[in-house]
Amino acid sequence: MKNRWIWQLHYVIYVAIALSCYSHPVGATDKKSQPTDFIELAAIMLKDGHHDRALLALQSVDLGNKKTDLARFYTLQGLSYLGLSDLEAAKDSLQQAVKNGQKDPSIFIYLAQAYFGIKDYKNTIEAIEKAGSLVNKDAVLISMKAESYWHLQLATAAINTLNEGQRIFPSDYRFLKRKVFYFVELGLYQEAIRLGREYFKQSEATAADYVAFGNALRLSREYKEAINILEVARLQYPHEEMVAKLLAHTYLDQGHLNSAAFILEQAALSNSTLQAEAAEIYRRAGRFHKALTLNESISDQKVKLKQRLSILLALNQFERAANMESSLYRTGLLEDQDVRYALAYALFSSRRFSEVNKHLDHLKNAELFRKATELRRLMEVCKNEPWQCT
């Protein structure tokens, strides 16, 4: 609290000095005190990027004075709030500026930004249209207008606006890129794919662009085209992890486990954390020895041991799985009831019946409890009729 109070004191002193310097410029010969023009001072503060100080100066403006330029006051206040990301306050002030006679069409550009930020898309469009010819000088505004139409579910108007943006700014590919995603969302996949290829051919597309487009196609279940796009991305950006992961998961969506596992295995050369995922997919594909080989290099001991246990059980290497007990205990994995049951099963399958019950006794999960009961029954069978367990 003390530091905050000191800072506020310094701030007040700073403003007081600034005001005094502005009121009494160096070299002034007029001995009579001149009134401070707080609106002009706010404009200077705003120009220097000090939005909070501009608001502080505007608080001293006498709004009841008939000579006060209310249009300029509210404009500066709105721009200050806009700079501080207080969009509701910015909108209110900029509206007041218009009501009080602000004629500069750029006021509507600032209003559009405020409206768009608070998701008032209808007024965003109206404000942009009121800005007149200024809109054609700013690609961002045209893009904002198209986005507003899209949010209002006026797809045709949105696409027409993007077409207009392309016409005015032929070297700005944001409009083509946005159209690609609009067509995907509209379910017009062939047109989206055609435009997507045009975009990747003409622009300096990034790996993120490929990922975004590939993922949009994947989510739309256009797996073949998604894979085509992402395979191209993988050739161009061989070390981009997101490309590899998305391509692998797209193959997974189609049930191509080996392809997915191989891609992640290659990506793991750059990022070892992907090793576990690659090994897991190989395990699911039934390639247990390959999975076990990759498992050796996993650094996260909990992930490694849990996965290793499942692989050994799949390989029917029950003795090796049972011998993991101390490692599982040391890493806290036996707190996981699924792991504890798997160990109990490995011990049972290794005929180490005397060690099984101490793990089964910990099982509370209903399904695992049922399995534990069945395992106990089988142990009794093996004890009483050993010939049935050979």
DANOR-V136578 format. One record per helix or strand of 3 or more residues. SS is the DSSP state (h for helix, s for strand). FROM is the first residue (numbers start at 1). TO is the last residue. If there is no record, write none. Layout:
# DANOR-V136578
((SS FROM TO) (SS FROM TO))
This chain:
# DANOR-V136578
((h 2 23) (h 38 47) (h 51 58) (h 70 83) (h 87 99) (h 106 117) (h 121 130) (h 132 137) (h 139 151) (h 155 168) (h 174 185) (h 189 202) (h 207 219) (h 223 236) (h 241 253) (h 257 267) (h 272 284) (h 288 295) (h 301 314) (h 318 322) (h 325 330) (h 333 335) (h 337 349) (h 353 360) (h 366 384) (h 386 389))
